[in-house]
Amino acid sequence: MHKISKLGKKALIAAAALVLTAGAASAQSAPASPSNAPELDKLIREAMLYAYPYQEFMKMRHEALEVKDSATATTLNHFRHARHLATPQDRWANAPIRDTFYSTGWLDVGHAPVVLSVPETQGRYYVVAMIGADLNTFAYVGSRLGGTSARKIAVVGPQWNGAVPQADQIVRAPTRDVYLNLRVLVRDEADLPAAHAVQDGFQIQGASPQAQDGPRILPRPQDWGRFVDVVNESLVRNPPPGSEQTLLQRFAQVGICGQSCSWDRLPPAVQQRWLALAPEIEKTELKSRLNAERKSAASQRRNGWLPYRLPDGFGTDYLTRAASAAMAGGILGLEAAEATYFFGSVDGNNQALGNGNRYRLRLPQGRLPADAFWSIALYEFVENGRQFLLDNPLHRYAITDRTPGLTFNADGSLEIWLQPQDPGADKRANWLPTPAKNRFLLVARAYQPWPEMLDPSWVMEPVELIQPD
């Protein structure tokens, strides 16, 4: 055991920022609520947008740790591993990825550090995103930043000043409750046993497998009194950084501040405004916002592709953070340096892909410019605009750096043939089957993209419609 010495730049910044403690929150006294109705409504809206991710985080935590038959069920300090590659029968998410297995884990570092043991992956790509109670990703552990050798990472709570277990790296978490999202590369069906072995090599050693002081208030959808109390309990467990103390002092007027705030302490008039405003805010500003942004994304398309490069944090953009939480659009996403994406639902002439048409996609470099791996996956639009893998005789759902037998042109470029019918023996190796009638979506994924791909000026080649013979 040793004392914390070199935490690194991120850890020092995080530690310095965490000056708003639960004790400070409990010392606050909630000021009188605004008497002016528009001012009250504005404050409730701001407080809800700020607080929404805390509720969503606690809801995810509850479903994983307390609901035994949930899709994410696990126990504290243990990973739950996905074990099979997505197929056309999978409907658990839109556009499911087949490049990596997902694993999820939950930590409580309030009373003692925990140690994440990473196995030797023998060059296999992996990344662990560490996500705090405010749904910001505060650290990455993976092959991009640390290679693929075995190592141990100590995850230390924001207010821990005691001894830390011997480890190769120390990460200071900004919140007590932490969500881990692990991705491990899987090459194909034959690679499953080896990929599973790598997954099993990720272990979490904690001081207590079952914390005795876990959250007591259970999240409940559309229960806005419960929303206020869940958020306040989370703020006590996970005090925000000192830079947000002024916000909490203001939000105390409408019941969001931590230990000194609760639904029952709010005046009836403020409770009524919460009940009137919150459902509409959730519907129109959160759950509909990302959909509206997607509809207006046409102006951002280049060559028919919509780029998706996530920043490394939300900062003070609380509206986007809340909308991402409501839609799961950015909570678990990786920053652009880890993974960059391009979405294509139209061809180079801005016409919808599909409807039995034939297309060609050219990759001038014979690949996407990425160090870890790349893929171009195809998803069929089905009921309600959802997108799933397309059943086809080749059982081929993507063209990737792992696709065997690809043929390249003399200049090194790669042509991908997108059509329902077999294009013939000379093109079959590069054939990605498309639906005979429905529209489809292409998702290009580049993990550990080259710097050129991070530049906004970099664009994909357009999908080219092949005119009928």
C-alpha positions as CSV (number, residue, x, y, z in Angstrom):
1,M,0.0,0.0,0.0
2,H,1.1,3.5,-0.6
3,K,-0.2,7.1,-0.4
4,I,-1.4,8.9,-3.5
5,S,1.6,10.7,-5.0
6,K,1.3,11.3,-8.8
7,L,-2.3,11.4,-9.8
8,G,-1.7,12.9,-13.2
9,K,-3.1,16.1,-14.6
10,K,-6.7,14.9,-14.9
11,A,-6.8,13.5,-11.4
12,L,-5.4,16.7,-9.9
13,I,-7.9,18.8,-11.7
14,A,-10.7,16.6,-10.6
15,A,-9.6,16.5,-7.0
16,A,-9.2,20.2,-6.9
17,A,-12.6,20.8,-8.3
18,L,-14.5,18.7,-5.8
19,V,-15.0,21.2,-3.0
20,L,-18.7,21.0,-2.8
21,T,-19.2,18.2,-0.3
22,A,-22.3,16.6,1.1
23,G,-21.7,18.4,4.3
24,A,-21.7,21.7,2.5
25,A,-24.9,20.7,0.8
26,S,-26.5,19.9,4.1
27,A,-25.5,23.3,5.5
28,Q,-27.5,25.1,2.8
29,S,-30.9,26.5,3.7
30,A,-33.3,26.6,0.8
31,P,-34.2,30.3,0.0
32,A,-37.8,31.3,-0.7
33,S,-39.1,30.4,-4.1
34,P,-39.5,33.1,-6.8
35,S,-42.8,34.8,-6.5
36,N,-42.8,35.8,-10.2
37,A,-44.4,33.0,-12.2
38,P,-42.2,33.2,-15.4
39,E,-39.1,33.4,-13.2
40,L,-40.3,30.3,-11.3
41,D,-40.9,28.4,-14.5
42,K,-37.5,29.4,-15.9
43,L,-35.8,28.2,-12.7
44,I,-37.6,24.8,-12.7
45,R,-36.7,24.3,-16.3
46,E,-33.0,25.1,-15.6
47,A,-32.9,22.9,-12.6
48,M,-34.6,20.0,-14.4
49,L,-32.2,20.1,-17.3
50,Y,-29.2,20.2,-14.9
51,A,-30.6,17.3,-12.7
52,Y,-31.9,15.0,-15.4
53,P,-28.7,13.0,-16.0
54,Y,-28.4,12.3,-12.3
55,Q,-31.8,10.6,-12.3
56,E,-31.0,8.7,-15.5
57,F,-27.7,7.5,-14.0
58,M,-29.4,6.3,-10.9
59,K,-32.2,4.6,-12.9
60,M,-29.6,2.7,-14.9
61,R,-27.8,1.7,-11.7
62,H,-31.0,0.5,-10.1
63,E,-31.9,-1.6,-13.1
64,A,-28.5,-3.2,-13.1
65,L,-28.0,-3.8,-9.4
66,E,-31.5,-4.3,-8.1
67,V,-33.7,-5.7,-10.8
68,K,-32.6,-9.4,-11.1
69,D,-34.1,-10.2,-14.5
70,S,-33.1,-6.9,-16.2
71,A,-31.1,-7.0,-19.4
72,T,-28.1,-5.4,-17.5
73,A,-28.5,-7.3,-14.2
74,T,-25.2,-7.7,-12.3
75,T,-23.8,-7.1,-8.9
76,L,-21.6,-4.3,-7.5
77,N,-17.9,-4.6,-8.6
78,H,-18.7,-7.3,-11.2
79,F,-18.8,-7.1,-15.0
80,R,-21.8,-8.3,-17.0
81,H,-20.5,-9.5,-20.4
82,A,-22.4,-9.7,-23.7
83,R,-21.5,-13.1,-25.2
84,H,-22.8,-13.4,-28.7
85,L,-22.5,-11.3,-31.9
86,A,-25.6,-9.4,-32.9
87,T,-27.8,-11.0,-35.6
88,P,-30.8,-9.9,-37.6
89,Q,-33.0,-11.3,-34.8
90,D,-31.5,-9.0,-32.2
91,R,-33.8,-6.0,-31.4
92,W,-32.2,-4.7,-28.2
93,A,-30.8,-1.6,-29.9
94,N,-30.9,0.3,-33.1
95,A,-27.9,-0.4,-35.4
96,P,-26.2,-3.0,-33.1
97,I,-22.5,-3.2,-33.5
98,R,-20.8,-6.5,-34.4
99,D,-17.2,-5.3,-34.0
100,T,-17.1,-5.4,-30.2
101,F,-18.6,-7.1,-27.2
102,Y,-20.0,-4.8,-24.6
103,S,-19.5,-5.4,-20.9
104,T,-20.9,-3.2,-18.1
105,G,-20.0,-2.8,-14.4
106,W,-20.8,-0.6,-11.5
107,L,-18.5,0.7,-8.8
108,D,-19.0,2.4,-5.4
109,V,-15.7,4.1,-4.4
110,G,-17.2,6.1,-1.5
111,H,-15.5,4.1,1.3
112,A,-12.4,2.7,-0.4
113,P,-10.7,2.4,-3.7
114,V,-11.3,-0.5,-6.1
115,V,-8.8,-2.0,-8.5
116,L,-9.6,-2.8,-12.1
117,S,-7.4,-5.6,-13.4
118,V,-6.8,-5.5,-17.1
119,P,-5.5,-8.7,-18.8
120,E,-2.9,-9.1,-21.4
121,T,-5.0,-8.9,-24.6
122,Q,-2.2,-9.8,-27.0
123,G,-2.8,-6.8,-29.3
124,R,-6.6,-7.1,-29.2
125,Y,-8.4,-3.7,-29.0
126,Y,-10.3,-2.8,-25.9
127,V,-11.4,0.3,-24.1
128,V,-13.1,1.0,-20.7
129,A,-15.0,4.2,-20.5
130,M,-15.4,5.4,-16.9
131,I,-18.6,7.4,-16.5
132,G,-19.6,9.5,-13.5
133,A,-23.0,10.2,-11.9
134,D,-23.4,13.3,-14.0
135,L,-23.0,11.1,-17.1
136,N,-19.7,12.6,-18.2
137,T,-17.0,10.2,-19.2
138,F,-14.1,11.2,-17.0
139,A,-11.5,8.6,-18.0
140,Y,-10.6,6.0,-20.6
141,V,-8.5,2.9,-20.0
142,G,-7.6,1.1,-23.1
143,S,-5.2,0.0,-25.8
144,R,-5.1,3.5,-27.3
145,L,-3.7,5.1,-24.2
146,G,-2.0,2.2,-22.4
147,G,-1.3,-0.6,-24.8
148,T,-2.4,-4.1,-24.4
149,S,-0.2,-5.4,-21.6
150,A,-1.7,-6.6,-18.3
151,R,-2.0,-3.9,-15.7
152,K,-3.9,-2.7,-12.7
153,I,-5.8,0.6,-12.3
154,A,-6.9,1.9,-8.9
155,V,-10.1,3.9,-9.0
156,V,-10.2,6.3,-6.1
157,G,-13.2,8.2,-4.8
158,P,-13.3,12.0,-4.9
159,Q,-12.7,12.5,-1.2
160,W,-10.5,9.5,-0.4
161,N,-7.3,10.5,1.4
162,G,-6.2,7.1,2.7
163,A,-4.0,4.4,1.3
164,V,-4.4,3.2,-2.2
165,P,-3.7,-0.4,-3.4
166,Q,-0.6,-1.0,-5.4
167,A,-1.5,-0.2,-9.0
168,D,0.1,0.8,-12.3
169,Q,-2.3,3.7,-12.7
170,I,-4.4,5.7,-10.4
171,V,-7.7,7.3,-11.6
172,R,-9.4,9.8,-9.3
173,A,-13.2,9.5,-10.0
174,P,-15.1,12.8,-9.7
175,T,-18.1,10.9,-8.2
176,R,-18.6,8.1,-5.7
177,D,-20.8,6.1,-8.1
178,V,-19.1,5.0,-11.3
179,Y,-20.3,3.2,-14.4
180,L,-17.9,1.2,-16.5
181,N,-18.5,0.4,-20.1
182,L,-16.1,-2.1,-21.6
183,R,-15.7,-2.8,-25.3
184,V,-13.6,-5.8,-26.5
185,L,-12.9,-6.4,-30.2
186,V,-14.3,-9.7,-31.6
187,R,-13.1,-10.7,-35.1
188,D,-15.7,-13.3,-36.1
189,E,-17.6,-16.3,-34.9
190,A,-14.4,-18.4,-34.7
191,D,-12.9,-15.8,-32.5
192,L,-15.6,-16.1,-29.8
193,P,-13.7,-18.3,-27.3
194,A,-10.6,-16.1,-27.4
195,A,-12.8,-12.9,-27.1
196,H,-14.6,-14.4,-24.1
197,A,-11.4,-15.3,-22.4
198,V,-10.2,-11.7,-22.8
199,Q,-13.5,-10.5,-21.4
200,D,-13.2,-12.8,-18.4
201,G,-9.8,-11.4,-17.7
202,F,-11.2,-8.0,-16.7
203,Q,-11.7,-8.2,-12.9
204,I,-12.8,-5.7,-10.2
205,Q,-11.5,-6.1,-6.7
206,G,-13.4,-3.9,-4.2
207,A,-13.5,-3.5,-0.4
208,S,-17.1,-4.6,-0.2
209,P,-19.2,-6.5,-2.7
210,Q,-22.4,-5.1,-1.3
211,A,-22.4,-1.5,0.1
212,Q,-24.6,-1.1,3.1
213,D,-25.4,2.5,2.4
214,G,-26.6,2.3,-1.2
215,P,-29.3,4.6,-2.7
216,R,-32.7,4.2,-0.8
217,I,-35.0,6.1,-3.2
218,L,-36.0,4.1,-6.2
219,P,-36.4,6.0,-9.6
220,R,-39.9,5.9,-11.0
221,P,-40.8,7.2,-14.5
222,Q,-42.9,10.4,-14.7
223,D,-43.1,10.6,-10.9
224,W,-41.7,14.1,-10.5
225,G,-41.8,14.3,-6.8
226,R,-39.7,11.1,-6.8
227,F,-37.5,12.7,-9.5
228,V,-36.6,15.5,-7.1
229,D,-35.8,13.2,-4.3
230,V,-33.7,10.7,-6.4
231,V,-31.7,13.6,-7.7
232,N,-31.1,15.1,-4.2
233,E,-30.0,11.7,-2.9
234,S,-27.6,11.3,-5.8
235,L,-26.2,14.9,-5.2
236,V,-25.5,13.9,-1.6
237,R,-23.7,10.7,-2.7
238,N,-22.0,12.5,-5.6
239,P,-21.4,16.2,-4.9
240,P,-20.9,18.2,-8.0
241,P,-17.7,20.2,-8.6
242,G,-17.3,23.5,-6.8
243,S,-17.8,25.5,-10.0
244,E,-21.5,24.4,-9.9
245,Q,-22.1,25.5,-6.3
246,T,-23.7,28.7,-7.4
247,L,-26.1,26.8,-9.5
248,L,-27.2,24.6,-6.7
249,Q,-27.8,27.6,-4.5
250,R,-30.2,28.9,-7.1
251,F,-31.8,25.6,-7.7
252,A,-32.5,25.1,-4.0
253,Q,-35.4,27.5,-4.5
254,V,-37.1,24.8,-6.5
255,G,-36.0,21.8,-4.5
256,I,-32.6,20.7,-6.2
257,C,-29.6,21.1,-3.9
258,G,-28.7,17.9,-2.1
259,Q,-29.4,17.0,1.5
260,S,-31.3,20.2,2.5
261,C,-33.7,19.8,-0.4
262,S,-36.7,17.4,-0.9
263,W,-40.0,17.3,-2.6
264,D,-41.9,17.5,0.7
265,R,-40.2,20.7,1.7
266,L,-41.3,22.5,-1.4
267,P,-44.3,24.9,-1.2
268,P,-47.4,23.4,-2.8
269,A,-47.3,26.1,-5.5
270,V,-43.8,25.1,-6.6
271,Q,-44.8,21.4,-6.5
272,Q,-47.7,22.2,-8.8
273,R,-45.5,24.0,-11.3
274,W,-43.1,21.0,-11.3
275,L,-46.0,18.7,-12.1
276,A,-47.3,21.0,-14.8
277,L,-43.9,21.7,-16.5
278,A,-41.8,18.6,-16.1
279,P,-43.7,16.3,-18.5
280,E,-43.6,18.9,-21.3
281,I,-39.9,19.6,-20.8
282,E,-39.1,16.0,-20.9
283,K,-41.2,15.4,-24.1
284,T,-40.4,18.5,-26.1
285,E,-36.9,19.6,-25.0
286,L,-35.3,16.3,-24.2
287,K,-36.8,13.2,-25.8
288,S,-37.7,15.1,-29.0
289,R,-34.6,17.3,-29.3
290,L,-32.2,14.8,-30.7
291,N,-34.8,13.6,-33.2
292,A,-35.3,17.2,-34.3
293,E,-31.6,17.6,-34.6
294,R,-31.4,14.5,-36.7
295,K,-34.1,15.8,-39.0
296,S,-32.2,19.0,-39.5
297,A,-28.9,17.3,-40.0
298,A,-29.2,17.3,-43.8
299,S,-27.3,20.6,-43.9
300,Q,-24.4,18.9,-42.2
301,R,-24.2,16.1,-44.6
302,R,-21.2,15.9,-46.9
303,N,-21.2,13.6,-49.9
304,G,-24.4,12.1,-48.3
305,W,-22.7,11.2,-45.0
306,L,-23.4,12.7,-41.6
307,P,-20.2,12.8,-39.4
308,Y,-20.5,12.0,-35.7
309,R,-17.6,13.1,-33.6
310,L,-18.3,13.3,-29.9
311,P,-16.4,15.8,-27.8
312,D,-14.6,14.6,-24.7
313,G,-17.2,16.0,-22.3
314,F,-20.4,18.1,-22.1
315,G,-18.9,20.9,-20.1
316,T,-21.6,23.4,-19.1
317,D,-23.9,22.4,-22.0
318,Y,-26.5,21.0,-19.6
319,L,-29.3,20.9,-22.2
320,T,-27.3,18.6,-24.6
321,R,-26.2,16.5,-21.6
322,A,-29.8,16.1,-20.5
323,A,-31.1,15.4,-24.0
324,S,-28.4,12.8,-24.5
325,A,-29.4,11.2,-21.2
326,A,-33.1,11.1,-22.3
327,M,-32.3,9.6,-25.6
328,A,-29.2,7.6,-24.7
329,G,-27.7,9.4,-27.7
330,G,-24.4,10.3,-26.1
331,I,-24.2,8.7,-22.6
332,L,-22.2,5.7,-23.7
333,G,-20.6,7.2,-26.8
334,L,-16.8,7.4,-27.1
335,E,-14.9,10.6,-27.8
336,A,-13.9,11.1,-31.4
337,A,-10.2,10.3,-30.7
338,E,-11.4,6.8,-29.6
339,A,-14.1,6.3,-32.3
340,T,-15.4,8.4,-35.1
341,Y,-18.6,7.5,-37.0
342,F,-20.3,8.4,-40.3
343,F,-24.0,7.7,-41.0
344,G,-25.2,7.3,-44.6
345,S,-28.9,7.0,-45.4
346,V,-28.7,8.8,-48.8
347,D,-26.5,8.6,-51.9
348,G,-24.2,11.3,-53.3
349,N,-27.3,12.9,-54.9
350,N,-29.2,13.0,-51.6
351,Q,-31.6,10.2,-52.6
352,A,-32.6,7.6,-50.1
353,L,-30.6,4.4,-50.1
354,G,-32.5,1.2,-50.9
355,N,-35.7,0.3,-52.7
356,G,-33.8,-2.4,-54.6
357,N,-31.3,-0.1,-56.2
358,R,-27.6,-1.0,-56.8
359,Y,-24.7,1.1,-55.5
360,R,-21.0,1.3,-55.3
361,L,-18.9,2.7,-52.4
362,R,-15.3,3.4,-53.1
363,L,-12.6,3.6,-50.3
364,P,-9.6,5.3,-52.0
365,Q,-7.2,4.0,-49.4
366,G,-8.6,0.6,-49.4
367,R,-9.8,1.1,-45.9
368,L,-11.0,3.7,-43.4
369,P,-8.0,5.5,-41.8
370,A,-7.9,3.9,-38.4
371,D,-5.3,2.2,-36.2
372,A,-7.5,-0.2,-34.3
373,F,-10.2,-1.4,-36.7
374,W,-12.8,-0.2,-39.1
375,S,-16.2,-1.4,-40.4
376,I,-19.0,-0.3,-42.7
377,A,-22.2,-2.0,-41.5
378,L,-25.6,-2.1,-43.2
379,Y,-28.9,-1.9,-41.4
380,E,-32.4,-2.2,-42.8
381,F,-35.1,0.3,-41.9
382,V,-38.1,-1.6,-40.5
383,E,-41.1,-0.6,-38.4
384,N,-41.2,2.8,-36.9
385,G,-37.9,3.8,-38.6
386,R,-35.8,1.4,-36.5
387,Q,-32.7,-0.1,-38.0
388,F,-31.5,-3.7,-37.7
389,L,-29.1,-6.1,-39.4
390,L,-30.4,-7.5,-42.7
391,D,-30.8,-11.3,-43.0
392,N,-29.0,-12.5,-46.2
393,P,-27.6,-15.7,-47.6
394,L,-24.0,-14.7,-47.0
395,H,-24.7,-13.9,-43.3
396,R,-22.5,-10.8,-44.1
397,Y,-23.6,-7.7,-42.2
398,A,-20.6,-5.5,-42.8
399,I,-17.4,-5.0,-44.7
400,T,-14.5,-4.6,-42.3
401,D,-10.7,-4.8,-42.0
402,R,-11.4,-8.4,-40.9
403,T,-13.5,-9.5,-43.9
404,P,-11.7,-12.4,-45.6
405,G,-10.9,-12.4,-49.3
406,L,-11.5,-8.8,-50.2
407,T,-10.2,-7.8,-53.6
408,F,-8.5,-4.5,-54.2
409,N,-7.9,-2.4,-57.3
410,A,-4.5,-1.9,-58.8
411,D,-4.3,1.6,-57.1
412,G,-5.0,0.0,-53.7
413,S,-8.6,1.3,-53.5
414,L,-11.5,-0.9,-52.4
415,E,-14.9,-1.0,-54.1
416,I,-17.9,-2.2,-52.0
417,W,-20.9,-3.4,-54.0
418,L,-24.3,-2.7,-52.4
419,Q,-27.3,-4.4,-54.0
420,P,-29.9,-7.1,-53.3
421,Q,-28.7,-9.5,-56.0
422,D,-25.4,-11.4,-56.3
423,P,-23.2,-9.2,-58.4
424,G,-21.3,-12.1,-59.8
425,A,-18.1,-14.0,-59.1
426,D,-15.8,-11.1,-59.8
427,K,-17.5,-8.8,-57.3
428,R,-18.9,-11.3,-54.8
429,A,-16.0,-11.0,-52.3
430,N,-16.8,-7.2,-51.9
431,W,-20.6,-7.6,-51.9
432,L,-22.6,-6.2,-49.0
433,P,-26.2,-7.4,-49.5
434,T,-29.0,-4.8,-49.3
435,P,-32.8,-5.2,-48.9
436,A,-34.9,-5.9,-52.0
437,K,-37.5,-3.3,-51.1
438,N,-36.8,-1.3,-47.9
439,R,-34.5,1.5,-47.3
440,F,-31.2,1.0,-45.5
441,L,-28.6,2.8,-43.4
442,L,-24.8,2.5,-43.6
443,V,-22.7,3.1,-40.5
444,A,-19.0,3.6,-40.9
445,R,-17.0,3.1,-37.7
446,A,-13.3,3.9,-37.3
447,Y,-11.7,3.1,-33.9
448,Q,-8.6,5.0,-33.1
449,P,-9.0,7.1,-36.3
450,W,-6.0,8.8,-37.8
451,P,-5.6,12.5,-37.3
452,E,-6.8,13.2,-40.8
453,M,-10.2,11.7,-40.0
454,L,-10.6,13.9,-36.9
455,D,-10.3,17.0,-39.1
456,P,-13.8,18.2,-40.0
457,S,-12.6,18.7,-43.6
458,W,-12.2,14.9,-44.0
459,V,-15.2,13.3,-45.9
460,M,-16.3,9.9,-47.0
461,E,-16.6,9.2,-50.7
462,P,-20.3,9.3,-51.8
463,V,-22.4,6.2,-52.3
464,E,-22.8,6.0,-56.1
465,L,-26.0,4.8,-57.7
466,I,-25.4,2.3,-60.5
467,Q,-27.9,3.0,-63.3
468,P,-29.8,-0.1,-64.6
469,D,-28.2,-1.8,-67.5
